[in-house]
């Protein structure tokens, strides 16, 4: 029987839970012989909000944007290393925009069958959940979403895979 999972997208943020998501996505991609993409979105809305609130001046915004792009490249490169370790390729996507909108847009454009994300943070209120981009990606995804919870078992599984 042929696998229904052909295209997997892993959503990266600048945290360790994203790397857990990458490890699991690599295993799934290899098992299902699916194409794997990794996406990191530079949050332009957050940058504009900081500028509007006068927390940043324009030059500081540009410097911070550059720093976020560099973080994105580092995480995407690390995702590629993890994939290579298991003989897999990952196509990196570094995009600027409103995070959840860009992820949902890529899910549709690429015909993604499965979106893999890291563990969701516990929200203290509805307002927190509304501003949490991972939560927004989870809720708005037009395809199934797999939330990966990191654990020592995940590490053992990945190492033995």
C-alpha positions in Angstrom: 0.0 0.0 0.0 1.3 3.4 -0.9 1.6 6.0 1.8 -0.8 9.0 1.7 2.0 11.2 3.2 4.0 12.5 0.2 5.0 16.0 1.4 6.0 17.0 5.0 6.7 20.5 6.2 8.4 21.1 9.6 7.8 24.5 11.2 10.9 25.9 12.9 11.1 28.5 15.6 14.2 29.6 17.5 13.9 26.9 20.2 14.8 23.3 21.1 11.3 22.0 20.6 11.7 22.8 16.9 14.7 20.5 16.7 12.6 17.7 18.3 10.1 18.4 15.5 12.8 18.1 12.9 14.1 14.8 14.2 10.6 13.3 14.1 9.9 14.8 10.7 13.1 13.3 9.3 12.1 9.9 10.6 8.6 10.2 9.1 9.9 11.5 5.8 12.3 8.5 5.6 9.7 6.0 6.6 7.1 7.3 4.2 9.6 8.2 1.5 8.1 11.7 1.5 9.6 15.0 0.5 10.7 17.2 3.4 10.7 21.0 3.7 11.7 23.1 6.8 10.3 26.6 7.1 11.5 29.5 9.3 9.5 32.7 9.1 11.0 36.1 10.2 8.2 37.7 12.1 7.8 41.0 10.4 4.6 41.9 12.3 6.5 41.7 15.6 9.3 43.9 14.2 6.7 46.5 13.0 5.0 46.4 16.3 8.3 47.1 18.1 8.9 50.0 15.7 5.4 51.4 16.1 5.7 51.2 19.9 8.9 53.2 19.6 10.9 50.4 21.3 13.1 50.3 18.2 14.2 53.0 15.8 14.4 52.1 12.1 18.1 51.2 12.2 17.6 48.9 15.2 14.6 47.3 13.5 16.8 46.5 10.5 19.6 45.1 12.7 17.2 42.9 14.6 15.6 41.7 11.3 19.1 40.8 10.1 19.7 38.9 13.4 16.4 37.0 13.0 17.4 36.0 9.5 20.7 34.7 10.7 18.9 32.7 13.4 16.6 31.3 10.8 19.6 30.3 8.6 21.3 28.6 11.6 18.1 26.6 12.5 17.6 25.7 8.8 21.2 24.6 8.5 20.9 22.5 11.7 17.8 20.9 10.3 19.7 20.0 7.1 22.5 18.5 9.3 20.0 16.4 11.2 18.4 15.2 7.9 21.8 14.3 6.4 22.7 12.3 9.5 19.9 10.0 8.4 20.6 10.1 4.7 17.7 12.5 3.9 17.4 15.9 2.3 15.4 18.8 3.5 14.5 21.8 1.4 15.0 25.0 3.5 12.5 27.9 3.3 13.4 31.3 4.9 10.5 33.6 4.5 9.6 37.1 5.9 6.0 37.9 6.9 3.3 37.2 9.4 4.3 33.8 10.6 1.0 31.8 10.6 -0.1 33.2 7.3 3.2 32.4 5.6 3.2 28.8 7.0 -0.4 28.2 5.9 0.4 29.7 2.5 3.3 27.3 2.0 1.3 24.3 3.1 -1.2 25.1 0.3 1.4 26.0 -2.3 3.5 22.8 -1.7 0.6 20.4 -1.3 1.7 19.5 2.2 0.1 16.4 3.6 1.5 16.7 7.1 2.7 19.7 9.1 5.1 18.9 12.0 5.6 21.4 14.8 7.3 21.4 18.1 5.6 21.2 21.5 3.1 24.0 22.1 3.6 26.4 25.0 1.0 26.3 27.7 -1.2 29.4 27.3 -2.3 31.3 30.4 -5.1 33.0 28.6 -7.0 33.2 25.3 -5.1 36.4 24.6 -1.8 34.6 24.9 -2.9 31.9 22.6 -4.1 34.5 20.1 -0.6 36.0 19.9 1.3 32.6 20.0 2.3 32.0 16.4 2.7 28.2 16.9 -0.8 28.1 18.3 -2.0 30.0 15.3 -0.2 27.7 12.9 -1.7 24.7 14.6 -5.2 26.1 14.5 -5.2 27.5 11.0 -3.4 24.7 9.2 -5.4 23.2 6.3 -3.7 19.8 6.7 -3.1 17.4 9.6 -0.7 18.7 12.2 1.6 16.5 14.3 2.8 18.1 17.5 6.1 16.6 18.7 6.7 16.5 22.4 10.4 16.1 23.1 11.6 13.4 25.4 14.5 11.0 26.1 12.5 8.4 24.2 12.5 10.6 21.1 16.2 10.9 21.3 16.6 7.1 21.6 14.2 6.5 18.7 16.0 9.0 16.5 19.4 7.5 17.3 18.3 4.0 16.5 16.4 4.9 13.4 
